[in-house]
Amino acid sequence: MSKAEELKSGVRMRPRFRLESDMCPEEVEEAIRIQLYREDCMVRGTVIPGHIELSMKEQYRKPWSPILTLEIIPKEEGRGSIVKGLYGPAPGIWTLFMFLYITGGFSIFILLFWGLAYYSLDRPAPMLWGIIPALLLLFGLWLSAKTGQRLSSHQIDNLHETLTKALNHSPDDTENDMEILP
């Protein structure tokens, strides 16, 4: 399994990676900036010192389109930099999913304690049946997140290819240098 496939697989909601470059942080930022201005580039981005955010251009963007957030850190010894990357959904989508996860989890918590209080008083506790729909909601959210990741896998490839072209690596070279983080 290649590093790109490994990055996209598993149960991780927001895959992370780390790679090293021989270029200093300013050179990495400039190389990515130059790559973004190419006509054939399907990616747009924001480059500020130490931080880069890459996403698909408007005409290619879907609700499930990923965003690649990069942090560029100078190496402590010698010349070069460390590039830390995080793939994730758009901030609005991420916020919606987290709100729904928290709401579902809190509902389960309330229904469970309410039902157990009734049960401890030897009273019927029909509210415990409400836990099942809340669990189904959480499972549905997880399933839709995984479906969105599968639908956007080619866009993750585009974002990763833009990064590797900017760093003057072939995808195979980058895969050897890249470390998938937990």
Backbone as a chain_set.jsonl record, in Angstrom:
{"seq": "MSKAEELKSGVRMRPRFRLESDMCPEEVEEAIRIQLYREDCMVRGTVIPGHIELSMKEQYRKPWSPILTLEIIPKEEGRGSIVKGLYGPAPGIWTLFMFLYITGGFSIFILLFWGLAYYSLDRPAPMLWGIIPALLLLFGLWLSAKTGQRLSSHQIDNLHETLTKALNHSPDDTENDMEILP", "coords": {"N": [[0.85, -1.172, 0.0], [0.611, 2.175, -0.906], [1.925, 5.306, 0.407], [0.119, 7.422, 0.038], [-2.298, 6.029, -0.289], [-2.37, 4.784, 2.192], [-2.64, 6.999, 3.784], [-5.236, 7.787, 3.192], [-6.729, 5.65, 4.074], [-8.256, 3.641, 6.694], [-9.686, 4.438, 9.967], [-9.495, 7.069, 10.482], [-10.503, 10.394, 10.937], [-9.395, 12.833, 10.229], [-6.767, 12.759, 8.43], [-3.22, 12.88, 8.986], [0.106, 13.971, 8.151], [3.705, 14.044, 7.856], [6.524, 15.531, 6.464], [9.884, 15.965, 5.286], [11.853, 18.622, 3.963], [14.451, 19.881, 1.877], [14.467, 22.518, 1.417], [14.323, 25.852, 2.778], [11.823, 27.268, 5.035], [10.754, 29.665, 3.834], [11.368, 29.289, 1.152], [9.855, 26.997, 0.606], [7.271, 28.022, 0.948], [7.244, 29.938, -1.132], [7.622, 28.265, -3.356], [5.246, 26.773, -3.322], [3.431, 28.858, -3.676], [4.117, 29.652, -6.296], [3.424, 27.305, -7.66], [0.662, 27.357, -7.312], [-0.114, 29.424, -9.001], [0.05, 28.394, -11.512], [-1.517, 27.657, -14.645], [-2.713, 25.146, -15.102], [-3.289, 24.22, -12.618], [-5.497, 22.878, -10.261], [-5.992, 23.73, -7.79], [-6.463, 26.067, -5.148], [-5.08, 28.476, -2.874], [-3.989, 29.748, 0.337], [-1.271, 31.482, 1.459], [0.641, 32.146, 4.138], [3.271, 33.296, 6.279], [4.737, 30.433, 7.586], [2.391, 28.965, 7.529], [0.065, 27.303, 5.482], [-2.825, 26.961, 3.503], [-4.564, 24.799, 1.506], [-6.999, 24.262, -0.989], [-9.598, 23.002, -3.16], [-10.274, 24.622, -6.301], [-13.092, 26.81, -6.919], [-14.776, 25.839, -9.058], [-14.337, 23.118, -8.952], [-15.039, 22.299, -6.481], [-16.876, 20.52, -4.023], [-19.444, 19.742, -1.551], [-18.157, 17.886, 0.107], [-15.494, 18.289, -0.308], [-12.008, 18.251, 0.445], [-9.699, 20.039, 2.617], [-6.355, 20.996, 2.737], [-4.201, 21.616, 5.247], [-1.198, 23.11, 5.986], [1.714, 23.225, 7.969], [4.691, 24.86, 8.23], [7.823, 24.32, 9.429], [10.997, 25.412, 10.475], [13.945, 23.369, 10.305], [15.67, 22.228, 13.19], [18.401, 21.648, 13.255], [20.741, 22.393, 10.853], [20.022, 23.15, 7.345], [16.796, 23.484, 5.903], [13.383, 22.263, 6.14], [10.483, 21.218, 7.992], [7.478, 19.854, 7.032], [4.275, 19.787, 8.086], [1.251, 18.219, 7.598], [-2.333, 18.31, 7.367], [-5.242, 16.8, 6.504], [-8.594, 17.671, 6.047], [-12.149, 18.302, 6.397], [-14.037, 21.112, 5.043], [-14.192, 24.042, 7.117], [-16.859, 24.776, 7.91], [-18.354, 22.425, 7.442], [-16.979, 20.66, 9.124], [-17.54, 21.845, 11.611], [-20.353, 21.54, 11.68], [-20.56, 18.7, 11.717], [-19.209, 18.128, 14.139], [-20.9, 19.455, 15.941], [-23.242, 17.926, 15.619], [-22.301, 15.388, 16.411], [-21.643, 15.916, 19.112], [-24.165, 16.701, 20.065], [-25.618, 14.305, 19.667], [-24.145, 12.559, 21.366], [-24.485, 13.856, 23.85], [-27.24, 13.665, 24.095], [-27.556, 10.898, 24.374], [-26.238, 10.566, 26.817], [-27.909, 12.102, 28.591], [-30.423, 10.772, 28.25], [-29.718, 8.213, 29.127], [-28.969, 8.582, 31.861], [-31.323, 9.684, 32.864], [-33.141, 7.608, 32.346], [-31.937, 5.544, 33.863], [-32.238, 6.63, 36.406], [-35.025, 6.549, 36.723], [-35.315, 3.777, 36.531], [-33.929, 2.909, 38.797], [-35.716, 3.707, 40.713], [-37.665, 1.894, 40.491], [-39.545, 2.394, 38.504], [-41.17, 2.545, 35.3], [-39.042, 2.957, 32.457], [-39.227, 4.351, 29.746], [-37.778, 6.149, 28.271], [-35.257, 5.155, 27.79], [-35.369, 3.84, 25.393], [-34.955, 5.832, 23.601], [-32.264, 6.022, 23.235], [-31.462, 4.344, 21.211], [-32.243, 5.562, 18.635], [-30.51, 7.774, 18.822], [-27.981, 6.573, 18.824], [-28.104, 5.47, 16.269], [-28.121, 7.835, 14.81], [-25.507, 8.779, 15.349], [-24.035, 6.696, 14.167], [-24.886, 7.021, 11.52], [-23.824, 9.561, 10.974], [-21.071, 8.981, 11.146], [-20.879, 7.151, 9.041], [-21.606, 8.801, 6.869], [-19.479, 10.587, 6.937], [-17.314, 8.902, 6.298], [-18.135, 8.169, 3.727], [-18.009, 10.65, 2.448], [-15.238, 11.029, 2.591], [-14.398, 8.975, 0.863], [-15.558, 9.849, -1.533], [-14.107, 12.135, -1.959], [-11.53, 11.34, -2.403], [-10.033, 11.487, -4.793], [-9.634, 14.216, -4.919], [-8.054, 14.64, -2.7], [-5.799, 13.404, -3.676], [-5.196, 15.264, -5.735], [-4.586, 17.582, -4.221], [-2.381, 16.629, -2.807], [-0.651, 16.045, -4.908], [-0.196, 18.616, -5.927], [1.243, 19.705, -3.792], [3.525, 18.0, -3.813], [4.582, 18.532, -6.356], [5.262, 21.198, -6.03], [7.28, 20.994, -4.149], [9.22, 19.91, -5.657], [9.435, 17.152, -5.885], [9.047, 13.792, -6.969], [6.004, 11.924, -6.83], [6.683, 9.374, -5.827], [9.167, 9.794, -4.54], [8.358, 11.517, -2.483], [6.682, 9.849, -1.08], [8.502, 8.142, 0.101], [9.787, 9.841, 1.86], [7.713, 10.744, 3.442], [5.947, 10.666, 6.494], [3.353, 9.052, 8.031], [1.174, 10.263, 10.403], [-0.261, 9.434, 13.625]], "CA": [[0.0, 0.0, 0.0], [1.411, 3.394, -0.982], [1.702, 6.246, 1.511], [-1.109, 8.176, -0.232], [-3.418, 5.148, 0.031], [-2.352, 4.61, 3.643], [-3.13, 8.249, 4.338], [-6.673, 7.856, 2.994], [-7.413, 4.486, 4.613], [-8.388, 3.578, 8.143], [-10.841, 5.048, 10.601], [-9.128, 8.435, 10.854], [-11.368, 11.425, 10.377], [-8.559, 13.893, 9.664], [-5.418, 12.185, 8.29], [-2.069, 13.774, 9.166], [1.391, 13.479, 7.683], [4.871, 14.893, 8.117], [7.623, 15.253, 5.55], [11.016, 16.882, 5.404], [12.294, 19.216, 2.713], [15.763, 20.524, 1.951], [14.262, 23.962, 1.257], [13.96, 26.569, 3.999], [10.388, 27.543, 5.031], [10.396, 30.707, 2.878], [11.437, 28.683, -0.183], [8.697, 26.112, 0.487], [6.107, 28.889, 0.744], [7.334, 30.527, -2.47], [7.416, 27.188, -4.329], [3.81, 26.475, -3.349], [2.795, 30.026, -4.278], [4.359, 29.558, -7.736], [2.621, 26.177, -8.157], [-0.747, 27.758, -7.315], [-0.356, 30.338, -10.105], [0.064, 27.687, -12.797], [-2.854, 27.582, -15.246], [-3.275, 23.808, -15.012], [-3.474, 23.875, -11.206], [-6.901, 22.832, -9.848], [-5.985, 24.043, -6.363], [-6.216, 27.448, -4.731], [-4.527, 28.425, -1.537], [-3.587, 30.919, 1.099], [0.083, 31.272, 1.967], [1.148, 33.137, 5.084], [4.494, 32.718, 6.846], [4.601, 29.305, 8.495], [1.091, 28.296, 7.44], [-0.513, 27.286, 4.136], [-4.084, 26.233, 3.406], [-4.861, 24.481, 0.12], [-8.316, 23.68, -1.242], [-9.928, 22.935, -4.576], [-10.872, 25.842, -6.848], [-14.559, 26.827, -6.822], [-15.447, 25.012, -10.058], [-14.119, 21.704, -8.646], [-15.378, 22.066, -5.081], [-18.135, 19.888, -3.629], [-19.568, 19.861, -0.085], [-17.241, 16.982, 0.785], [-14.119, 18.569, -0.727], [-11.088, 18.412, 1.574], [-8.767, 21.16, 2.726], [-5.051, 20.575, 3.241], [-3.569, 22.647, 6.057], [0.222, 22.816, 6.143], [2.515, 24.034, 8.891], [6.09, 24.751, 7.817], [8.674, 24.592, 10.582], [12.415, 25.235, 10.132], [14.642, 22.295, 11.014], [16.492, 22.75, 14.277], [19.799, 21.557, 12.878], [20.96, 22.442, 9.408], [19.101, 23.852, 6.455], [15.638, 22.7, 5.509], [12.162, 22.495, 6.903], [9.56, 20.111, 8.234], [6.135, 20.215, 6.589], [3.252, 18.98, 8.746], [0.01, 18.373, 6.859], [-3.572, 17.803, 7.948], [-6.388, 16.811, 5.598], [-9.851, 17.718, 6.76], [-13.248, 18.93, 5.664], [-14.162, 22.565, 5.164], [-14.521, 24.376, 8.509], [-18.306, 24.745, 8.153], [-18.763, 21.023, 7.505], [-16.384, 20.117, 10.349], [-18.309, 22.379, 12.739], [-21.656, 20.879, 11.666], [-20.404, 17.325, 12.173], [-18.879, 18.112, 15.563], [-22.117, 19.825, 16.659], [-24.153, 16.783, 15.615], [-21.709, 14.351, 17.269], [-21.79, 16.325, 20.513], [-25.59, 16.637, 20.378], [-25.977, 12.891, 19.804], [-23.518, 12.024, 22.576], [-25.124, 14.456, 25.019], [-28.584, 13.078, 24.18], [-27.393, 9.555, 24.947], [-25.887, 10.767, 28.228], [-29.105, 12.538, 29.32], [-31.421, 9.705, 28.242], [-29.222, 7.113, 29.945], [-29.07, 8.908, 33.285], [-32.743, 9.86, 33.162], [-33.724, 6.268, 32.377], [-31.413, 4.797, 35.008], [-32.852, 7.182, 37.621], [-36.365, 5.952, 36.8], [-35.156, 2.342, 36.752], [-33.53, 2.714, 40.19], [-36.901, 3.958, 41.527], [-38.614, 0.844, 40.103], [-40.568, 2.966, 37.624], [-40.851, 2.241, 33.902], [-38.097, 3.92, 31.883], [-39.329, 4.269, 28.28], [-36.805, 7.044, 27.617], [-34.075, 4.392, 27.394], [-35.526, 3.498, 23.977], [-34.471, 6.969, 22.811], [-30.828, 5.863, 23.001], [-31.27, 3.657, 19.932], [-32.154, 6.524, 17.521], [-29.31, 8.614, 18.966], [-26.861, 5.754, 18.344], [-28.238, 5.398, 14.816], [-27.68, 9.135, 14.302], [-24.043, 8.801, 15.392], [-23.546, 5.788, 13.145], [-25.146, 7.666, 10.23], [-22.829, 10.629, 10.812], [-19.788, 8.343, 10.858], [-20.982, 6.59, 7.697], [-21.57, 9.893, 5.888], [-18.106, 11.116, 6.921], [-16.496, 7.956, 5.533], [-18.557, 8.289, 2.326], [-17.413, 11.9, 1.966], [-13.805, 10.796, 2.382], [-14.229, 8.191, -0.365], [-15.916, 10.69, -2.684], [-13.097, 13.181, -2.143], [-10.176, 10.77, -2.444], [-9.293, 12.024, -5.948], [-9.252, 15.587, -4.601], [-6.893, 14.511, -1.81], [-4.677, 13.153, -4.588], [-4.858, 16.537, -6.392], [-3.924, 18.443, -3.244], [-1.069, 16.046, -2.51], [0.169, 16.216, -6.108], [0.202, 20.022, -5.958], [2.307, 19.851, -2.795], [4.749, 17.318, -4.243], [5.154, 19.274, -7.486], [5.875, 22.423, -5.505], [8.506, 20.644, -3.436], [10.099, 19.311, -6.672], [9.571, 15.722, -5.642], [8.089, 12.935, -7.647], [5.184, 11.331, -5.772], [7.377, 8.246, -5.213], [10.155, 10.33, -3.607], [7.656, 12.062, -1.332], [6.174, 8.737, -0.292], [9.597, 7.619, 0.9], [10.093, 10.824, 2.905], [6.54, 11.097, 4.218], [5.623, 9.861, 7.664], [1.944, 9.16, 8.383], [1.073, 10.443, 11.857], [-1.501, 8.889, 14.199]], "C": [[0.903, 1.244, 0.0], [1.069, 4.311, 0.187], [0.409, 7.032, 1.298], [-2.334, 7.325, 0.085], [-3.514, 4.93, 1.53], [-2.924, 5.837, 4.335], [-4.652, 8.313, 4.28], [-7.433, 6.707, 3.649], [-7.568, 4.608, 6.128], [-9.604, 4.318, 8.647], [-10.581, 6.5, 10.969], [-10.044, 9.441, 10.17], [-10.553, 12.517, 9.691], [-7.125, 13.385, 9.563], [-4.326, 13.248, 8.375], [-0.83, 13.132, 8.559], [2.463, 14.494, 7.995], [5.92, 14.524, 7.093], [8.682, 16.321, 5.702], [11.417, 17.366, 4.025], [13.664, 19.851, 2.938], [15.651, 22.041, 1.817], [13.93, 24.589, 2.608], [12.469, 26.919, 3.925], [9.96, 28.598, 4.005], [10.411, 30.166, 1.449], [10.263, 27.741, -0.418], [7.45, 26.939, 0.192], [6.099, 29.473, -0.662], [7.096, 29.466, -3.542], [5.94, 26.826, -4.442], [3.048, 27.627, -3.989], [2.935, 29.982, -5.813], [3.506, 28.44, -8.338], [1.148, 26.553, -8.251], [-1.087, 28.676, -8.485], [-0.318, 29.668, -11.475], [-1.358, 27.546, -13.329], [-3.503, 26.22, -15.085], [-3.542, 23.359, -13.573], [-4.963, 23.959, -10.84], [-7.09, 23.273, -8.398], [-5.786, 25.536, -6.157], [-5.68, 27.382, -3.307], [-4.237, 29.778, -0.945], [-2.23, 30.608, 1.707], [0.435, 32.441, 2.869], [2.369, 32.51, 5.745], [4.212, 31.616, 7.877], [3.331, 28.499, 8.347], [0.555, 28.417, 6.015], [-1.796, 26.473, 4.191], [-4.42, 26.053, 1.933], [-6.249, 23.858, 0.026], [-8.556, 23.674, -2.746], [-10.508, 24.281, -5.026], [-12.384, 25.681, -6.88], [-15.235, 25.873, -7.798], [-15.294, 23.514, -9.8], [-14.609, 21.332, -7.245], [-16.777, 21.476, -4.927], [-18.272, 20.048, -2.116], [-18.572, 19.001, 0.676], [-15.776, 17.232, 0.438], [-13.214, 18.831, 0.48], [-10.297, 19.716, 1.5], [-7.472, 20.581, 3.293], [-4.425, 21.76, 3.963], [-2.131, 22.226, 6.314], [0.851, 23.767, 7.145], [3.965, 23.795, 8.505], [6.964, 25.224, 8.964], [10.133, 24.447, 10.138], [13.029, 24.09, 10.934], [15.533, 22.919, 12.082], [17.97, 22.715, 13.926], [19.895, 21.559, 11.35], [19.889, 23.211, 8.652], [17.951, 22.928, 6.102], [14.443, 23.01, 6.377], [11.375, 21.204, 7.042], [8.175, 20.619, 7.851], [5.166, 19.25, 7.257], [1.929, 19.265, 8.039], [-1.162, 17.721, 7.558], [-4.67, 17.934, 6.911], [-7.647, 16.835, 6.429], [-10.929, 18.344, 5.912], [-13.205, 20.451, 5.814], [-14.601, 22.906, 6.591], [-16.021, 24.337, 8.828], [-18.831, 23.326, 8.296], [-18.243, 20.38, 8.785], [-17.175, 20.582, 11.575], [-19.679, 21.714, 12.826], [-21.548, 19.457, 12.196], [-20.087, 17.269, 13.664], [-20.108, 18.482, 16.407], [-23.061, 18.632, 16.75], [-23.61, 15.623, 16.453], [-21.91, 14.683, 18.744], [-23.254, 16.253, 20.94], [-26.043, 15.196, 20.569], [-25.409, 12.285, 21.074], [-24.171, 12.557, 23.838], [-26.531, 13.893, 25.207], [-28.517, 11.685, 24.794], [-27.112, 9.655, 26.441], [-27.126, 11.127, 29.049], [-30.141, 11.419, 29.402], [-31.003, 8.54, 29.134], [-29.381, 7.417, 31.431], [-30.517, 9.113, 33.718], [-33.417, 8.494, 33.289], [-33.233, 5.452, 33.563], [-31.969, 5.322, 36.328], [-34.258, 6.599, 37.804], [-36.266, 4.472, 37.147], [-34.785, 2.065, 38.208], [-34.693, 2.963, 41.155], [-38.009, 2.942, 41.237], [-39.797, 1.399, 39.309], [-40.209, 2.591, 36.189], [-39.969, 3.356, 33.319], [-38.138, 3.848, 30.356], [-38.325, 5.176, 27.551], [-35.521, 6.33, 27.213], [-34.164, 3.961, 25.927], [-35.047, 4.626, 23.065], [-32.98, 6.891, 22.509], [-30.573, 5.234, 21.627], [-31.255, 4.638, 18.762], [-30.922, 7.431, 17.607], [-28.066, 7.858, 18.498], [-26.901, 5.617, 16.824], [-27.818, 6.711, 14.162], [-26.161, 9.209, 14.268], [-23.444, 7.877, 14.344], [-23.746, 6.383, 11.746], [-24.164, 8.796, 9.953], [-21.466, 10.051, 10.446], [-19.784, 7.793, 9.432], [-20.935, 7.68, 6.634], [-20.185, 10.536, 5.827], [-17.194, 10.208, 6.113], [-16.863, 8.01, 4.039], [-17.973, 9.554, 1.709], [-15.927, 11.761, 1.72], [-13.563, 9.997, 1.111], [-14.522, 9.025, -1.597], [-14.838, 11.733, -2.98], [-11.687, 12.638, -2.294], [-9.376, 11.285, -3.644], [-8.87, 13.473, -5.7], [-8.093, 15.607, -3.602], [-5.652, 14.255, -2.647], [-4.234, 14.441, -5.283], [-4.119, 17.474, -5.449], [-2.513, 17.932, -2.962], [-0.121, 16.206, -3.705], [0.654, 17.66, -6.242], [1.347, 20.272, -4.986], [3.604, 19.218, -3.281], [5.39, 18.008, -5.442], [5.863, 20.533, -6.991], [7.199, 22.131, -4.815], [9.515, 19.951, -4.35], [10.413, 17.851, -6.381], [8.681, 15.001, -6.635], [7.229, 12.341, -6.538], [5.878, 10.157, -5.088], [8.423, 8.711, -4.205], [9.485, 10.817, -2.334], [7.137, 10.933, -0.454], [7.263, 8.142, 0.577], [9.931, 8.539, 2.063], [8.938, 11.063, 3.867], [6.311, 10.108, 5.347], [4.163, 10.106, 8.004], [1.863, 9.23, 9.898], [-0.235, 9.882, 12.368], [-2.522, 9.969, 14.453]], "O": [[1.833, 1.35, 0.8], [0.061, 4.123, 0.868], [-0.323, 7.287, 2.255], [-3.302, 7.822, 0.66], [-4.613, 4.894, 2.084], [-3.611, 5.725, 5.351], [-5.29, 8.825, 5.199], [-8.656, 6.774, 3.772], [-7.076, 5.55, 6.75], [-10.445, 4.769, 7.869], [-11.37, 7.101, 11.699], [-10.319, 9.341, 8.974], [-10.983, 13.065, 8.676], [-6.344, 13.555, 10.499], [-4.493, 14.369, 7.896], [-0.731, 11.908, 8.465], [2.184, 15.641, 8.347], [6.185, 13.342, 6.869], [8.42, 17.426, 6.177], [11.336, 16.627, 3.044], [13.99, 20.296, 4.039], [16.614, 22.765, 2.07], [13.336, 23.946, 3.473], [11.897, 26.872, 2.835], [8.916, 28.447, 3.369], [9.569, 30.538, 0.632], [9.729, 27.688, -1.526], [6.669, 26.604, -0.699], [5.055, 29.499, -1.314], [6.432, 29.744, -4.541], [5.44, 26.596, -5.544], [2.118, 27.399, -4.762], [1.973, 30.248, -6.534], [2.927, 28.613, -9.411], [0.457, 26.115, -9.17], [-2.238, 28.706, -8.921], [-0.618, 30.304, -12.486], [-2.295, 27.339, -12.558], [-4.723, 26.136, -14.944], [-3.976, 22.229, -13.348], [-5.609, 24.979, -11.077], [-8.189, 23.202, -7.849], [-5.041, 26.186, -6.89], [-5.809, 26.366, -2.625], [-4.24, 30.804, -1.626], [-2.06, 29.596, 2.387], [0.516, 33.585, 2.421], [2.484, 31.285, 5.764], [3.546, 31.838, 8.888], [3.195, 27.449, 8.975], [0.585, 29.493, 5.418], [-1.854, 25.429, 4.841], [-4.546, 27.03, 1.195], [-6.627, 23.032, 0.856], [-7.797, 24.275, -3.507], [-11.146, 24.987, -4.246], [-12.899, 24.563, -6.869], [-16.169, 25.168, -7.418], [-16.04, 22.716, -10.367], [-14.589, 20.157, -6.876], [-17.722, 21.878, -5.605], [-17.314, 20.451, -1.456], [-18.18, 19.357, 1.787], [-14.907, 16.464, 0.849], [-13.596, 19.536, 1.413], [-10.242, 20.385, 0.468], [-7.498, 19.772, 4.221], [-4.152, 22.791, 3.349], [-1.873, 21.125, 6.799], [0.554, 24.962, 7.163], [4.417, 22.651, 8.458], [6.866, 26.366, 9.414], [10.476, 23.459, 9.489], [12.679, 23.872, 12.094], [16.08, 24.005, 11.893], [18.712, 23.64, 14.257], [19.201, 20.806, 10.666], [18.992, 23.824, 9.231], [18.131, 21.713, 6.014], [14.479, 23.896, 7.231], [11.581, 20.238, 6.306], [7.753, 21.687, 8.294], [5.223, 18.042, 7.027], [1.534, 20.423, 7.899], [-1.013, 16.714, 8.249], [-4.998, 19.04, 6.482], [-7.76, 16.102, 7.411], [-10.655, 18.859, 4.829], [-12.437, 20.993, 6.608], [-15.319, 22.121, 7.211], [-16.405, 23.905, 9.914], [-19.657, 23.05, 9.166], [-18.968, 19.644, 9.455], [-17.445, 19.787, 12.475], [-20.126, 21.36, 13.917], [-22.352, 19.045, 13.032], [-20.647, 16.438, 14.38], [-20.333, 17.893, 17.465], [-23.614, 18.349, 17.813], [-24.379, 14.945, 17.134], [-22.304, 13.822, 19.531], [-23.558, 15.799, 22.044], [-26.765, 14.89, 21.518], [-26.113, 11.57, 21.787], [-24.39, 11.809, 24.791], [-26.969, 13.668, 26.335], [-29.338, 11.338, 25.644], [-27.687, 8.911, 27.236], [-27.369, 10.521, 30.092], [-30.677, 11.139, 30.474], [-31.838, 7.949, 29.819], [-29.882, 6.578, 32.179], [-30.886, 8.745, 34.833], [-34.174, 8.255, 34.23], [-34.015, 4.747, 34.2], [-32.155, 4.552, 37.269], [-34.633, 6.204, 38.908], [-37.041, 3.968, 37.961], [-35.268, 1.097, 38.794], [-34.665, 2.488, 42.29], [-39.145, 3.107, 41.679], [-40.921, 0.915, 39.441], [-39.039, 2.343, 35.9], [-40.132, 4.532, 33.645], [-37.202, 3.346, 29.734], [-38.059, 4.991, 26.363], [-34.769, 6.839, 26.381], [-33.135, 3.74, 25.288], [-34.765, 4.397, 21.889], [-32.482, 7.602, 21.637], [-29.587, 5.555, 20.964], [-30.335, 4.571, 17.947], [-30.357, 7.811, 16.582], [-27.196, 8.438, 17.849], [-25.86, 5.644, 16.167], [-27.225, 6.706, 13.083], [-25.584, 9.65, 13.275], [-22.455, 8.228, 13.701], [-22.872, 6.26, 10.888], [-23.721, 8.969, 8.817], [-20.786, 10.559, 9.554], [-18.804, 7.95, 8.703], [-20.289, 7.503, 5.601], [-19.765, 10.985, 4.761], [-16.384, 10.692, 5.323], [-15.982, 7.907, 3.185], [-17.495, 9.531, 0.575], [-15.402, 12.31, 0.75], [-12.635, 10.293, 0.358], [-13.814, 8.923, -2.599], [-14.679, 12.16, -4.124], [-10.732, 13.416, -2.309], [-8.169, 11.498, -3.53], [-7.845, 13.909, -6.224], [-7.244, 16.497, -3.655], [-4.586, 14.808, -2.377], [-3.035, 14.692, -5.41], [-3.13, 18.094, -5.84], [-1.566, 18.715, -2.888], [1.068, 16.471, -3.529], [1.799, 17.894, -6.631], [2.307, 20.968, -5.314], [4.669, 19.827, -3.175], [6.616, 18.063, -5.536], [6.937, 20.883, -7.481], [8.132, 22.931, -4.89], [10.543, 19.461, -3.884], [11.529, 17.385, -6.609], [7.675, 15.547, -7.087], [7.687, 12.262, -5.398], [5.689, 9.952, -3.889], [8.566, 8.112, -3.139], [9.975, 10.566, -1.233], [7.149, 11.04, 0.772], [6.984, 7.682, 1.684], [10.317, 8.072, 3.135], [9.151, 11.531, 4.985], [6.456, 8.896, 5.186], [3.768, 11.247, 8.242], [2.407, 8.376, 10.6], [-1.222, 9.85, 11.633], [-3.618, 9.682, 14.934]]}, "num_chains": 1, "name": "protein.A"}
